[in-house]
Amino acid sequence: MMRMKRNLFIAATAALVMASCGNTKKADNNEWIDNALDRATSQLLLTAKEVSGTGMQPRSIHVGYDMDFLVSQLERDTATFVDSLRKKPSPDMEGKRRLCSIYDWTSGFFPGTLWYAYELTGNEELKNEAVQYTNLLNPVRYYNGTHDLGFMINCSYGNARRLAKNDTIDAVMIETADNLIGRFDEGISCIRSWDFGTWNFPVIIDNMMNLDLLFTVSKMTGDPKYKEVAIKHADKTMANHFRSDYTCWHVVSYNNDGSVERKQTHQGKNDDSSWARGQAWAVYGYTACYRETGDKKYLDFAKNIADMIMNRVKTEDAIPYWDYDAPVTKETPRDASAAAVTASAFLEMSTMLDDGKVYFDYAEKILKSLSSDNYLAKKGENCGFILMHSTGSLPNGSEIDVPLNYADYYYLEALQRYMNLKGIKFTNCNKC
């Protein structure tokens, strides 16, 4: 009897050890996620406290540029871009956090990132900061001077509506959507993008990202007019923004009769190049269109763009250079923001396709690369931003190889989608 009890004890102990090893292995598999969210939480709370009281939002880091480097990357004469170069920051500002006003096109990303971090970790301090930084954007509801109202309000108030709904949010989103469709021209069938430059009626591929606000408000109100505008814009963009290989121009300007005035790539290497973030905006935008309409033409189109991206991005870690056609040297900047947007889009698209695993796996590779020390900032560094190595607009000498608030936003959105699909919960005991 004693021997039997001893044998049972040994067997039970062995089973516990095996179970413990299994749990350790499972935890180790997700350790990169816990590490990423732990660092993200620390960075976001640090930034929120340091920016508090300014009435501003954190955008990036002030950096300058070297003309010889720009020429080597653009492979064209300075006369073609010198007039569009941004002013260099003063020496005392170099390397410091860059803030922006609530009317900047990126103003909604920091509060949106706080909301995603709160959703993923349950940290109430993040929620409190998210509320404060979202409330700063309330005056944007009266602003009609940009097409980027979707970025500004859907990323902030839209996430607030999901996670902490109150009576004021819907009114803000509806008023903003009304201002956005006020920029729609029925004869051209597009929402106007910029109000500057020599273009007659410029439409940029980024504008596909602002359609989510219209789809959301259409469902909120039951009024189809918002969705109808979004569909018309998406269809016109599909018809004119893309080349036969599914790469896209950045800017298409239209004549008043709806015909094309000209096509350019304003933030890319040249007009015929494939600007990395533009391709990411495209695949994300058309994936969202399929989600909201169920029209398979959008899914087919998004899949073709996705296949192009996987074919064109040749880097081992799947983080693209700032332009697919940029000359590759040790100094060629990456664009982590383009990678984060792509990962988020691919994860959603993976749920819509029979062969979705290939897109899921590619997104997972991107996320693990972004979560490595090569791109994920250490606590207290990188001026409080989460990711390093994004590129804003190299031809303008603007935000080259820096953190960007929208890289952080889409990175956490992609992590949220990834964790939901895998059924993963945040388990960092330091934050339990």
VOPAGU-2260 file (C-alpha; in pm, 1 decimal, decimal comma):
REM VOPAGU-2260
SITE   aa  ch    i         X         Y         Z
SITE  MET   A    0       0,0       0,0       0,0
SITE  MET   A    1     280,5     240,8      94,2
SITE  ARG   A    2     461,2     163,2    -230,3
SITE  MET   A    3     140,3     228,0    -425,9
SITE  LYS   A    4      92,0     564,8    -253,1
SITE  ARG   A    5     454,9     654,2    -317,8
SITE  ASN   A    6     417,0     563,0    -686,3
SITE  LEU   A    7      99,9     771,2    -710,8
SITE  PHE   A    8     278,9    1065,8    -547,9
SITE  ILE   A    9     569,6    1034,6    -790,8
SITE  ALA   A   10     330,5    1016,8   -1087,0
SITE  ALA   A   11     134,5    1318,8    -964,3
SITE  THR   A   12     452,4    1515,8    -908,3
SITE  ALA   A   13     575,3    1428,7   -1254,8
SITE  ALA   A   14     244,7    1539,4   -1402,3
SITE  LEU   A   15     266,9    1870,1   -1218,7
SITE  VAL   A   16     620,9    1923,5   -1342,3
SITE  MET   A   17     515,9    1847,6   -1697,1
SITE  ALA   A   18     218,2    2083,7   -1668,3
SITE  SER   A   19     444,3    2351,1   -1523,9
SITE  CYS   A   20     685,3    2307,9   -1811,7
SITE  GLY   A   21     397,2    2330,1   -2053,9
SITE  ASN   A   22     274,6    2651,2   -1895,9
SITE  THR   A   23     625,1    2794,4   -1898,2
SITE  LYS   A   24     660,2    2712,2   -2263,3
SITE  LYS   A   25     325,6    2876,4   -2339,3
SITE  ALA   A   26     424,6    3185,0   -2139,7
SITE  ASP   A   27     759,3    3199,2   -2315,3
SITE  ASN   A   28     582,8    3190,6   -2652,2
SITE  ASN   A   29     391,5    3505,4   -2560,1
SITE  GLU   A   30     672,0    3673,6   -2371,8
SITE  TRP   A   31     736,9    3911,7   -2661,4
SITE  ILE   A   32     379,5    4040,3   -2631,9
SITE  ASP   A   33     401,9    4093,9   -2256,8
SITE  ASN   A   34     732,0    4272,7   -2302,8
SITE  ALA   A   35     589,4    4493,6   -2578,6
SITE  LEU   A   36     283,8    4592,5   -2376,1
SITE  ASP   A   37     487,3    4649,7   -2061,1
SITE  ARG   A   38     719,7    4885,6   -2248,9
SITE  ALA   A   39     431,0    5051,8   -2433,0
SITE  THR   A   40     247,4    5117,6   -2107,1
SITE  SER   A   41     555,1    5272,0   -1950,1
SITE  GLN   A   42     625,8    5491,0   -2253,3
SITE  LEU   A   43     268,3    5611,2   -2288,3
SITE  LEU   A   44     228,9    5704,7   -1922,8
SITE  LEU   A   45     564,0    5882,4   -1925,4
SITE  THR   A   46     464,6    6083,5   -2231,9
SITE  ALA   A   47     115,1    6160,8   -2105,2
SITE  LYS   A   48     254,3    6307,3   -1784,1
SITE  GLU   A   49     528,7    6508,4   -1952,7
SITE  VAL   A   50     295,8    6657,5   -2216,3
SITE  SER   A   51      11,2    6720,0   -1969,9
SITE  GLY   A   52    -100,7    7081,5   -1948,2
SITE  THR   A   53      38,1    7187,2   -2285,6
SITE  GLY   A   54    -292,2    7143,9   -2472,7
SITE  MET   A   55     -87,6    6961,7   -2738,5
SITE  GLN   A   56     -41,2    6604,1   -2858,6
SITE  PRO   A   57     294,2    6423,1   -2899,2
SITE  ARG   A   58     374,5    6366,6   -3265,6
SITE  SER   A   59     742,2    6279,3   -3321,7
SITE  ILE   A   60    1099,3    6398,3   -3254,9
SITE  HIS   A   61    1260,9    6707,9   -3403,1
SITE  VAL   A   62    1534,8    6610,5   -3648,8
SITE  GLY   A   63    1706,8    6781,1   -3939,5
SITE  TYR   A   64    1835,3    6641,6   -4268,2
SITE  ASP   A   65    2144,9    6628,7   -4485,0
SITE  MET   A   66    2105,0    6747,6   -4844,8
SITE  ASP   A   67    2359,5    6503,0   -4984,9
SITE  PHE   A   68    2170,1    6218,2   -4822,8
SITE  LEU   A   69    1837,0    6337,2   -4965,7
SITE  VAL   A   70    1988,2    6360,7   -5313,9
SITE  SER   A   71    2131,0    6008,6   -5283,3
SITE  GLN   A   72    1791,9    5867,6   -5183,4
SITE  LEU   A   73    1580,7    6063,9   -5430,2
SITE  GLU   A   74    1832,5    6028,7   -5714,8
SITE  ARG   A   75    1731,2    6361,6   -5863,0
SITE  ASP   A   76    1842,7    6719,2   -5877,5
SITE  THR   A   77    1782,9    6937,6   -5573,2
SITE  ALA   A   78    1586,4    7180,4   -5790,3
SITE  THR   A   79    1302,3    6923,6   -5802,5
SITE  PHE   A   80    1244,1    6925,2   -5426,8
SITE  VAL   A   81    1434,8    7208,0   -5257,8
SITE  ASP   A   82    1133,0    7440,5   -5250,9
SITE  SER   A   83     929,3    7184,6   -5057,2
SITE  LEU   A   84    1185,0    7120,5   -4782,5
SITE  ARG   A   85    1068,8    7185,8   -4427,3
SITE  LYS   A   86    1262,5    7424,6   -4211,1
SITE  LYS   A   87    1524,4    7250,5   -4000,2
SITE  PRO   A   88    1471,6    7260,9   -3623,9
SITE  SER   A   89    1690,9    7494,3   -3423,9
SITE  PRO   A   90    1991,8    7327,7   -3254,9
SITE  ASP   A   91    1828,7    7354,4   -2913,3
SITE  MET   A   92    1522,4    7162,1   -3039,7
SITE  GLU   A   93    1710,3    6886,1   -3223,0
SITE  GLY   A   94    1633,9    6546,3   -3068,8
SITE  LYS   A   95    1350,4    6672,8   -2848,6
SITE  ARG   A   96     988,1    6560,8   -2856,2
SITE  ARG   A   97     781,6    6726,5   -3127,8
SITE  LEU   A   98     430,3    6828,0   -3023,5
SITE  CYS   A   99     137,6    6920,1   -3245,4
SITE  SER   A  100    -187,1    7111,1   -3209,3
SITE  ILE   A  101    -525,3    6944,8   -3203,3
SITE  TYR   A  102    -573,8    7055,4   -3565,5
SITE  ASP   A  103    -272,8    6859,2   -3687,9
SITE  TRP   A  104    -366,6    6555,2   -3898,5
SITE  THR   A  105    -195,3    6325,3   -3646,2
SITE  SER   A  106    -367,2    6462,1   -3334,7
SITE  GLY   A  107    -598,5    6164,0   -3283,4
SITE  PHE   A  108    -330,5    5896,9   -3272,8
SITE  PHE   A  109    -190,3    5949,2   -2922,7
SITE  PRO   A  110    -529,6    5931,0   -2749,5
SITE  GLY   A  111    -617,5    5634,6   -2971,4
SITE  THR   A  112    -296,7    5458,5   -2869,5
SITE  LEU   A  113    -382,1    5517,6   -2503,8
SITE  TRP   A  114    -722,7    5360,3   -2561,8
SITE  TYR   A  115    -573,5    5050,2   -2724,8
SITE  ALA   A  116    -316,0    5015,6   -2445,9
SITE  TYR   A  117    -594,2    5039,6   -2188,0
SITE  GLU   A  118    -799,0    4778,4   -2372,6
SITE  LEU   A  119    -504,8    4538,3   -2388,4
SITE  THR   A  120    -376,2    4579,8   -2032,6
SITE  GLY   A  121    -673,0    4690,2   -1823,7
SITE  ASN   A  122    -456,0    4962,9   -1670,6
SITE  GLU   A  123    -697,4    5227,3   -1540,6
SITE  GLU   A  124    -428,3    5495,9   -1544,3
SITE  LEU   A  125    -410,1    5456,7   -1922,2
SITE  LYS   A  126    -786,6    5499,2   -1943,3
SITE  ASN   A  127    -775,6    5819,7   -1741,6
SITE  GLU   A  128    -508,0    5962,7   -1970,1
SITE  ALA   A  129    -700,2    5849,5   -2277,8
SITE  VAL   A  130   -1006,4    6041,3   -2160,4
SITE  GLN   A  131    -802,7    6357,2   -2098,6
SITE  TYR   A  132    -623,8    6354,2   -2434,4
SITE  THR   A  133    -940,8    6263,3   -2623,8
SITE  ASN   A  134   -1129,1    6553,6   -2466,2
SITE  LEU   A  135    -865,1    6792,7   -2597,8
SITE  LEU   A  136    -993,8    6719,0   -2948,4
SITE  ASN   A  137   -1351,8    6831,6   -2885,2
SITE  PRO   A  138   -1313,7    7156,4   -3088,9
SITE  VAL   A  139   -1221,3    6952,2   -3397,6
SITE  ARG   A  140   -1593,7    6877,9   -3437,0
SITE  TYR   A  141   -1630,8    7232,5   -3578,7
SITE  TYR   A  142   -1330,3    7211,1   -3811,6
SITE  ASN   A  143   -1366,9    7154,5   -4186,2
SITE  GLY   A  144   -1020,7    7250,8   -4308,4
SITE  THR   A  145    -887,6    6899,5   -4368,4
SITE  HIS   A  146    -979,2    6560,0   -4507,1
SITE  ASP   A  147    -801,1    6390,9   -4214,8
SITE  LEU   A  148   -1095,2    6426,0   -3979,8
SITE  GLY   A  149   -1130,2    6048,1   -3976,6
SITE  PHE   A  150    -777,8    6003,2   -3846,1
SITE  MET   A  151    -831,2    6276,8   -3589,6
SITE  ILE   A  152   -1171,4    6176,9   -3452,4
SITE  ASN   A  153   -1230,9    5810,7   -3536,9
SITE  CYS   A  154    -899,4    5704,8   -3381,5
SITE  SER   A  155    -968,1    5902,1   -3063,6
SITE  TYR   A  156   -1343,4    5937,9   -3009,9
SITE  GLY   A  157   -1415,4    5621,5   -3207,8
SITE  ASN   A  158   -1211,2    5410,7   -2968,3
SITE  ALA   A  159   -1354,0    5601,1   -2672,8
SITE  ARG   A  160   -1700,9    5508,0   -2798,5
SITE  ARG   A  161   -1606,4    5139,1   -2797,4
SITE  LEU   A  162   -1443,1    5138,3   -2456,9
SITE  ALA   A  163   -1604,5    5415,9   -2250,3
SITE  LYS   A  164   -1922,5    5527,5   -2425,2
SITE  ASN   A  165   -2092,9    5845,4   -2305,7
SITE  ASP   A  166   -2358,6    6084,9   -2430,6
SITE  THR   A  167   -2121,8    6336,7   -2591,4
SITE  ILE   A  168   -1922,9    6107,0   -2818,8
SITE  ASP   A  169   -2186,2    6042,7   -3086,0
SITE  ALA   A  170   -2252,5    6413,3   -3136,3
SITE  VAL   A  171   -1881,8    6483,2   -3188,3
SITE  MET   A  172   -1847,1    6202,4   -3442,0
SITE  ILE   A  173   -2160,0    6300,0   -3635,5
SITE  GLU   A  174   -2062,5    6666,6   -3661,9
SITE  THR   A  175   -1715,3    6565,6   -3775,9
SITE  ALA   A  176   -1854,7    6328,7   -4038,4
SITE  ASP   A  177   -2080,0    6606,9   -4167,1
SITE  ASN   A  178   -1775,0    6827,6   -4213,2
SITE  LEU   A  179   -1590,8    6547,7   -4390,1
SITE  ILE   A  180   -1864,7    6481,2   -4643,7
SITE  GLY   A  181   -1883,5    6857,0   -4693,3
SITE  ARG   A  182   -1554,0    6815,2   -4878,3
SITE  PHE   A  183   -1712,4    6567,2   -5120,8
SITE  ASP   A  184   -1766,3    6680,4   -5480,6
SITE  GLU   A  185   -2051,8    6497,1   -5650,0
SITE  GLY   A  186   -1922,3    6563,7   -6002,9
SITE  ILE   A  187   -1577,5    6427,5   -5918,3
SITE  SER   A  188   -1706,0    6155,9   -5681,6
SITE  CYS   A  189   -1428,7    6214,3   -5428,8
SITE  ILE   A  190   -1355,0    6387,1   -5101,7
SITE  ARG   A  191   -1103,3    6664,1   -5154,4
SITE  SER   A  192    -776,0    6613,0   -4971,7
SITE  TRP   A  193    -545,7    6914,0   -4957,8
SITE  ASP   A  194    -637,6    7281,8   -4976,4
SITE  PHE   A  195    -284,2    7386,0   -5074,4
SITE  GLY   A  196     -60,0    7344,2   -5377,1
SITE  THR   A  197    -117,0    7385,8   -5749,3
SITE  TRP   A  198    -352,5    7089,4   -5789,5
SITE  ASN   A  199    -709,7    7154,2   -5900,9
SITE  PHE   A  200    -871,8    6886,8   -5682,6
SITE  PRO   A  201    -611,9    6665,9   -5511,0
SITE  VAL   A  202    -702,5    6327,8   -5366,5
SITE  ILE   A  203    -437,5    6129,8   -5179,3
SITE  ILE   A  204    -437,5    5756,5   -5107,6
SITE  ASP   A  205    -428,1    5837,3   -4734,1
SITE  ASN   A  206    -788,0    5953,6   -4768,8
SITE  MET   A  207    -901,8    5590,4   -4784,0
SITE  MET   A  208    -826,2    5576,5   -4411,9
SITE  ASN   A  209   -1079,5    5848,3   -4331,1
SITE  LEU   A  210   -1369,7    5649,2   -4473,5
SITE  ASP   A  211   -1399,9    5441,4   -4155,2
SITE  LEU   A  212   -1545,8    5745,7   -3979,1
SITE  LEU   A  213   -1817,2    5769,3   -4244,3
SITE  PHE   A  214   -1900,3    5399,6   -4226,6
SITE  THR   A  215   -1920,0    5420,0   -3847,3
SITE  VAL   A  216   -2143,7    5726,3   -3840,6
SITE  SER   A  217   -2371,4    5578,3   -4105,9
SITE  LYS   A  218   -2432,6    5279,9   -3878,1
SITE  MET   A  219   -2471,3    5505,0   -3571,6
SITE  THR   A  220   -2732,7    5727,9   -3731,2
SITE  GLY   A  221   -2897,3    5489,2   -3976,4
SITE  ASP   A  222   -2838,7    5754,1   -4244,2
SITE  PRO   A  223   -2694,4    5600,9   -4563,5
SITE  LYS   A  224   -2551,6    5928,3   -4696,0
SITE  TYR   A  225   -2220,4    5883,8   -4514,6
SITE  LYS   A  226   -2170,9    5531,1   -4644,6
SITE  GLU   A  227   -2269,8    5635,7   -4995,9
SITE  VAL   A  228   -2001,5    5904,3   -5001,5
SITE  ALA   A  229   -1743,0    5656,6   -4873,7
SITE  ILE   A  230   -1830,1    5404,1   -5145,8
SITE  LYS   A  231   -1816,6    5661,3   -5423,9
SITE  HIS   A  232   -1478,7    5782,6   -5302,7
SITE  ALA   A  233   -1342,8    5427,1   -5278,0
SITE  ASP   A  234   -1463,3    5339,2   -5628,3
SITE  LYS   A  235   -1317,8    5649,9   -5789,8
SITE  THR   A  236    -988,2    5592,2   -5610,6
SITE  MET   A  237    -982,0    5230,4   -5720,6
SITE  ALA   A  238   -1032,9    5339,3   -6080,8
SITE  ASN   A  239    -754,8    5598,4   -6094,7
SITE  HIS   A  240    -499,5    5561,0   -5816,5
SITE  PHE   A  241    -355,4    5222,9   -5910,1
SITE  ARG   A  242    -113,4    5089,1   -6168,2
SITE  SER   A  243    -151,7    4751,5   -6336,4
SITE  ASP   A  244      70,8    4586,7   -6071,9
SITE  TYR   A  245    -151,7    4720,9   -5788,9
SITE  THR   A  246     100,4    4974,9   -5665,0
SITE  CYS   A  247     -51,0    5318,3   -5622,7
SITE  TRP   A  248      29,3    5680,8   -5682,6
SITE  HIS   A  249      16,3    5903,9   -5379,5
SITE  VAL   A  250    -178,7    6193,3   -5535,4
SITE  VAL   A  251    -435,0    6201,3   -5813,4
SITE  SER   A  252    -570,3    6545,1   -5899,4
SITE  TYR   A  253    -896,7    6578,9   -6088,5
SITE  ASN   A  254   -1039,4    6834,4   -6325,9
SITE  ASN   A  255   -1381,9    6971,4   -6243,0
SITE  ASP   A  256   -1548,3    6727,7   -6482,6
SITE  GLY   A  257   -1401,4    6431,2   -6295,2
SITE  SER   A  258   -1126,3    6354,1   -6545,0
SITE  VAL   A  259    -770,3    6310,9   -6419,4
SITE  GLU   A  260    -554,7    6622,0   -6417,8
SITE  ARG   A  261    -228,8    6453,6   -6307,4
SITE  LYS   A  262     -81,8    6173,3   -6097,8
SITE  GLN   A  263     209,9    6213,3   -5857,1
SITE  THR   A  264     386,2    6055,9   -5560,6
SITE  HIS   A  265     441,4    6360,6   -5343,4
SITE  GLN   A  266     602,2    6187,2   -5045,1
SITE  GLY   A  267     780,3    5912,8   -5238,3
SITE  LYS   A  268    1103,1    5885,0   -5436,1
SITE  ASN   A  269     944,4    6002,6   -5761,5
SITE  ASP   A  270     610,1    6000,9   -5936,6
SITE  ASP   A  271     653,9    5644,5   -6062,1
SITE  SER   A  272     782,4    5494,6   -5737,8
SITE  SER   A  273     590,7    5301,6   -5474,6
SITE  TRP   A  274     589,7    5499,4   -5150,6
SITE  ALA   A  275     575,7    5240,1   -4872,8
SITE  ARG   A  276     313,6    5396,4   -4648,4
SITE  GLY   A  277      88,6    5468,1   -4944,4
SITE  GLN   A  278      72,6    5097,5   -5026,0
SITE  ALA   A  279     -14,0    5026,2   -4662,6
SITE  TRP   A  280    -293,7    5285,8   -4660,6
SITE  ALA   A  281    -432,8    5119,4   -4972,9
SITE  VAL   A  282    -450,7    4762,8   -4843,9
SITE  TYR   A  283    -595,0    4880,5   -4513,3
SITE  GLY   A  284    -855,6    5102,5   -4678,2
SITE  TYR   A  285    -994,9    4840,5   -4914,7
SITE  THR   A  286    -998,0    4572,2   -4647,3
SITE  ALA   A  287   -1214,8    4806,7   -4439,9
SITE  CYS   A  288   -1441,1    4870,5   -4740,2
SITE  TYR   A  289   -1509,7    4499,0   -4770,5
SITE  ARG   A  290   -1580,4    4474,9   -4398,5
SITE  GLU   A  291   -1836,6    4754,9   -4420,6
SITE  THR   A  292   -2004,9    4668,5   -4751,2
SITE  GLY   A  293   -1957,3    4295,7   -4808,4
SITE  ASP   A  294   -1878,2    4376,3   -5171,4
SITE  LYS   A  295   -1621,3    4117,5   -5279,5
SITE  LYS   A  296   -1459,6    4348,5   -5532,9
SITE  TYR   A  297   -1298,0    4532,8   -5241,6
SITE  LEU   A  298   -1164,4    4213,8   -5085,6
SITE  ASP   A  299   -1025,7    4094,6   -5419,3
SITE  PHE   A  300    -860,5    4432,5   -5466,4
SITE  ALA   A  301    -714,2    4434,2   -5115,4
SITE  LYS   A  302    -578,5    4082,3   -5168,2
SITE  ASN   A  303    -404,7    4189,4   -5488,8
SITE  ILE   A  304    -245,5    4485,0   -5308,2
SITE  ALA   A  305    -138,9    4255,0   -5023,1
SITE  ASP   A  306      22,4    4008,8   -5263,2
SITE  MET   A  307     209,0    4297,3   -5424,8
SITE  ILE   A  308     336,0    4415,0   -5084,9
SITE  MET   A  309     467,0    4070,4   -4992,4
SITE  ASN   A  310     637,0    4045,8   -5330,5
SITE  ARG   A  311     792,1    4393,3   -5325,6
SITE  VAL   A  312     917,1    4412,8   -4965,0
SITE  LYS   A  313    1253,3    4234,3   -4974,2
SITE  THR   A  314    1384,8    4304,2   -4623,5
SITE  GLU   A  315    1448,9    4000,7   -4403,1
SITE  ASP   A  316    1240,9    4138,9   -4116,9
SITE  ALA   A  317     949,3    4252,0   -4341,6
SITE  ILE   A  318     986,5    4615,7   -4233,6
SITE  PRO   A  319     994,8    4808,1   -4563,7
SITE  TYR   A  320    1227,5    5082,5   -4669,5
SITE  TRP   A  321    1056,6    5422,1   -4689,1
SITE  ASP   A  322     992,7    5369,3   -5063,2
SITE  TYR   A  323     997,0    5034,2   -5241,6
SITE  ASP   A  324    1210,2    5188,2   -5516,2
SITE  ALA   A  325    1460,4    5369,5   -5293,7
SITE  PRO   A  326    1827,6    5283,0   -5347,1
SITE  VAL   A  327    1923,3    5041,9   -5070,5
SITE  THR   A  328    2227,0    5128,3   -4859,9
SITE  LYS   A  329    2308,0    5095,5   -4490,2
SITE  GLU   A  330    2156,4    5442,5   -4442,8
SITE  THR   A  331    1827,7    5385,4   -4630,8
SITE  PRO   A  332    1552,9    5456,1   -4375,1
SITE  ARG   A  333    1289,5    5200,8   -4288,5
SITE  ASP   A  334     927,8    5289,8   -4224,9
SITE  ALA   A  335     792,4    5111,7   -3919,1
SITE  SER   A  336     465,9    5302,2   -3959,9
SITE  ALA   A  337     404,5    5142,3   -4299,9
SITE  ALA   A  338     480,7    4801,9   -4150,0
SITE  ALA   A  339     239,9    4855,1   -3858,5
SITE  VAL   A  340     -45,6    4964,0   -4087,4
SITE  THR   A  341      20,6    4665,0   -4313,1
SITE  ALA   A  342      20,9    4421,1   -4021,2
SITE  SER   A  343    -310,5    4553,2   -3891,8
SITE  ALA   A  344    -470,0    4530,2   -4235,9
SITE  PHE   A  345    -334,4    4181,6   -4303,7
SITE  LEU   A  346    -465,7    4049,1   -3973,1
SITE  GLU   A  347    -816,4    4168,3   -4050,6
SITE  MET   A  348    -797,2    4042,7   -4407,9
SITE  SER   A  349    -677,6    3701,2   -4288,9
SITE  THR   A  350   -1020,9    3642,5   -4134,5
SITE  MET   A  351   -1195,4    3711,5   -4465,8
SITE  LEU   A  352   -1013,9    3468,1   -4695,4
SITE  ASP   A  353    -992,0    3090,5   -4729,1
SITE  ASP   A  354    -614,6    3126,5   -4766,9
SITE  GLY   A  355    -593,7    3384,6   -4491,2
SITE  LYS   A  356    -312,9    3208,3   -4302,4
SITE  VAL   A  357     -46,7    3343,1   -4538,3
SITE  TYR   A  358    -149,9    3700,2   -4451,8
SITE  PHE   A  359    -176,4    3620,3   -4081,1
SITE  ASP   A  360     172,9    3470,2   -4083,7
SITE  TYR   A  361     315,7    3773,2   -4262,9
SITE  ALA   A  362     153,2    4008,4   -4012,6
SITE  GLU   A  363     288,7    3799,7   -3726,6
SITE  LYS   A  364     638,7    3829,3   -3872,3
SITE  ILE   A  365     601,1    4208,0   -3889,4
SITE  LEU   A  366     476,1    4228,2   -3530,9
SITE  LYS   A  367     760,6    4016,5   -3396,3
SITE  SER   A  368    1009,4    4233,7   -3584,2
SITE  LEU   A  369     853,7    4553,9   -3449,3
SITE  SER   A  370     852,1    4401,7   -3100,6
SITE  SER   A  371    1225,0    4331,4   -3112,4
SITE  ASP   A  372    1490,8    4563,0   -2973,6
SITE  ASN   A  373    1560,2    4674,2   -3330,7
SITE  TYR   A  374    1235,6    4876,2   -3333,0
SITE  LEU   A  375    1078,1    4866,8   -2984,9
SITE  ALA   A  376    1213,5    5144,7   -2767,1
SITE  LYS   A  377    1344,6    5082,0   -2418,8
SITE  LYS   A  378    1163,9    5238,9   -2125,5
SITE  GLY   A  379    1246,2    5605,0   -2082,8
SITE  GLU   A  380    1410,4    5638,2   -2423,1
SITE  ASN   A  381    1291,2    5750,9   -2768,3
SITE  CYS   A  382    1125,2    6061,9   -2616,6
SITE  GLY   A  383     853,1    5836,8   -2477,5
SITE  PHE   A  384     737,7    5689,7   -2810,2
SITE  ILE   A  385     692,3    5313,5   -2850,5
SITE  LEU   A  386     850,7    5239,5   -3188,8
SITE  MET   A  387    1166,8    5366,0   -3352,9
SITE  HIS   A  388    1260,9    5398,7   -3722,2
SITE  SER   A  389     967,2    5544,1   -3911,4
SITE  THR   A  390     983,2    5794,1   -4196,6
SITE  GLY   A  391     734,4    6075,3   -4244,1
SITE  SER   A  392     818,6    6255,0   -4569,7
SITE  LEU   A  393    1175,1    6217,2   -4692,0
SITE  PRO   A  394    1135,7    6443,3   -4999,9
SITE  ASN   A  395    1028,9    6721,5   -4763,5
SITE  GLY   A  396    1317,3    6656,3   -4524,6
SITE  SER   A  397    1054,2    6581,7   -4262,2
SITE  GLU   A  398    1063,5    6320,8   -3984,5
SITE  ILE   A  399    1329,2    6090,8   -4128,5
SITE  ASP   A  400    1415,3    5783,7   -3917,1
SITE  VAL   A  401    1216,7    5893,8   -3611,9
SITE  PRO   A  402     927,3    5767,5   -3399,9
SITE  LEU   A  403     582,1    5866,3   -3524,0
SITE  ASN   A  404     259,9    5865,8   -3323,6
SITE  TYR   A  405      72,2    5684,2   -3598,8
SITE  ALA   A  406     330,5    5404,9   -3605,0
SITE  ASP   A  407     256,3    5349,3   -3235,2
SITE  TYR   A  408    -119,2    5359,3   -3296,4
SITE  TYR   A  409    -131,1    5099,2   -3571,9
SITE  TYR   A  410     122,4    4883,6   -3391,2
SITE  LEU   A  411    -106,5    4855,0   -3088,2
SITE  GLU   A  412    -410,4    4812,1   -3310,9
SITE  ALA   A  413    -232,5    4524,7   -3484,3
SITE  LEU   A  414    -137,7    4372,9   -3147,8
SITE  GLN   A  415    -500,4    4399,1   -3039,0
SITE  ARG   A  416    -618,5    4218,2   -3352,2
SITE  TYR   A  417    -344,8    3956,9   -3321,1
SITE  MET   A  418    -417,4    3885,2   -2955,5
SITE  ASN   A  419    -791,1    3861,3   -3019,6
SITE  LEU   A  420    -737,6    3613,6   -3302,3
SITE  LYS   A  421    -499,2    3404,1   -3091,7
SITE  GLY   A  422    -701,7    3431,6   -2771,6
SITE  ILE   A  423    -403,1    3582,2   -2587,7
SITE  LYS   A  424    -435,9    3787,6   -2270,7
SITE  PHE   A  425    -180,1    4023,3   -2121,3
SITE  THR   A  426      -8,7    3828,8   -1839,6
SITE  ASN   A  427     278,9    4049,0   -1725,7
SITE  CYS   A  428     279,9    3999,5   -1352,6
SITE  ASN   A  429     433,6    4341,0   -1296,4
SITE  LYS   A  430     101,3    4489,5   -1412,6
SITE  CYS   A  431    -135,7    4229,5   -1262,1
